[in-house]
């Protein structure tokens, strides 16, 4: 029994029904990606607002996509976003709102039973919230009341006892103001989620390769004679990389993949910006 047969049997054993996940035999990208993007836009955003918002994604006069950090070598296309990026933008710019009525009708215990996808589908919060233990619900409060409560807690602690934790996805302007507040308060203790995520990298990589970050640049792909992909899933985590891998595969650059998860994008990918592949419903084999 070869390794491929073993992996297929293992996948069949572990296969389980997941809500919203269905068998899909087509390539990654292509018309399937466009359909998924259209559904996300239709269900989350105003139809008139969506096109100009998406067209500003990853553009010099627009904003960086919140989906991933894949860089731009040059802005040569009007459409500088992928399916995941479009979904991330629509979820950020959604017209859905969590109402006071929703909060009153749903206990925190009930909300804990929801998955992340369901919770995000309810929309954006519009008020500061406080937990009411008697009713087990979240109740809206005014911004003044929220700031007063935060100030009360901060004044009761010394600066060294407080951690100003924030999101690595915050804008530069928001991050600047947040760290300015922390420094005025008297501390520089403000790690963000990127710091927490990459701390193993910054500690482990110097011990193995001598530097704590990536050692390649986007231009290195242009002269690469072989790509070795070990345990990463670009089609899921940073799909814009698929454009680069697609280009290399079309140039017959070998792409060797080591991954027990057979991600479809690393098998077959249809570039939504390829007129030929879209018109002929064809795709390109990525893994050699």
C-alpha positions, 0 to 999 in steps of 0.5 A, spaced: 500 500 500 503 506 497 503 513 501 497 516 497 492 510 498 494 510 506 492 518 506 486 517 502 483 512 507 485 516 513 481 522 510 475 517 509 476 515 516 476 522 519 471 525 514 465 528 518 459 532 516 461 540 517 455 545 516 456 549 510 461 544 507 460 540 501 463 536 496 467 540 490 470 537 485 472 543 481 479 547 481 480 552 486 479 559 484 475 560 477 468 561 477 467 558 484 471 563 487 467 569 483 460 566 485 463 565 493 465 573 492 458 575 489 454 571 495 458 574 500 457 581 497 450 580 496 449 578 503 453 583 507 454 589 503 449 594 500 450 593 492 452 600 490 457 601 496 460 594 494 464 595 487 467 602 489 470 599 496 472 592 493 476 596 487 480 600 492 483 594 496 490 594 495 491 600 491 495 606 492 490 610 493 486 605 497 487 601 503 490 594 505 486 588 505 485 585 512 485 578 509 492 577 509 499 580 508 501 578 501 505 584 498 504 587 491 510 587 487 506 592 482 499 594 481 498 592 474 491 590 475 484 593 477 482 587 481 487 586 487 484 582 491 482 574 492 476 571 494 478 571 501 480 578 501 473 580 498 470 576 504 474 580 509 472 586 506 465 585 506 465 583 513 468 589 515 464 593 511 457 589 512 451 593 513 448 588 518 448 591 525 447 588 532 441 591 535 438 592 542 433 587 541 438 582 539 442 583 545 436 583 550 433 576 546 439 572 546 443 570 553 451 570 553 450 563 555 446 562 548 451 566 544 457 562 547 453 556 543 454 559 537 460 558 532 465 564 530 461 564 523 454 565 526 456 570 531 460 574 525 453 574 521 449 578 526 453 584 524 457 589 527 457 592 534 454 599 535 455 601 542 459 599 548 456 593 552 456 591 559 455 584 562 448 584 566 449 577 571 442 578 573 439 577 566 445 574 563 445 579 557 449 584 554 446 591 555 448 597 551 451 603 555 453 610 553 460 612 551 461 616 557 459 611 561 464 606 558 470 611 558 468 612 566 468 605 567 475 604 564 478 610 567 476 608 574 479 601 573 486 604 570 486 609 576 486 603 581 492 600 578 499 601 577 501 602 570 506 596 570 500 592 572 496 594 565 497 590 559 494 594 553 493 589 548 490 590 541 489 587 534 495 587 529 489 588 524 488 595 527 490 601 522 497 605 523 493 611 526 489 607 531 495 603 533 499 610 534 493 613 538 493 607 542 500 606 544 500 614 545 495 613 551 499 607 554 505 611 554 501 617 557 499 612 562 506 610 564 507 604 560 510 601 554 506 594 555 502 593 549 503 587 545 498 586 539 496 579 537 501 579 531 507 579 537 503 574 541 503 570 534 510 570 532 514 570 538 515 563 537 518 565 530 522 570 533 525 565 538 526 559 534 528 561 528 534 565 530 536 558 533 536 554 527 537 559 521 540 565 525 534 570 523 527 571 526 523 572 520 523 570 513 529 571 508 526 571 502 523 577 498 517 577 493 522 578 487 526 572 489 520 568 486 522 571 479 529 567 479 526 561 483 528 554 479 524 550 484 519 552 490 518 547 496 512 548 500 512 544 506 505 544 511 502 551 508 496 552 505 496 558 501 489 557 498 486 558 504 491 562 508 493 567 503 490 566 496 493 572 493 500 567 493 496 563 488 497 568 483 505 567 484 504 560 484 500 559 478 505 564 474 511 559 476 507 553 474 505 556 467 513 557 466 514 549 468 518 551 475 517 545 479 513 546 485 514 540 490 508 540 496 509 536 503 502 537 506 498 531 509 492 536 507 491 535 500 489 543 499 485 543 492 489 550 490 495 546 491 493 541 486 489 545 481 488 553 480 484 557 475 486 564 475 480 569 475 484 574 472 486 569 466 481 570 460 483 563 457 482 559 463 475 563 465 473 562 458 474 555 457 473 553 464 480 550 465 485 550 470 493 549 471 496 544 475 500 547 481 504 541 485 509 538 480 
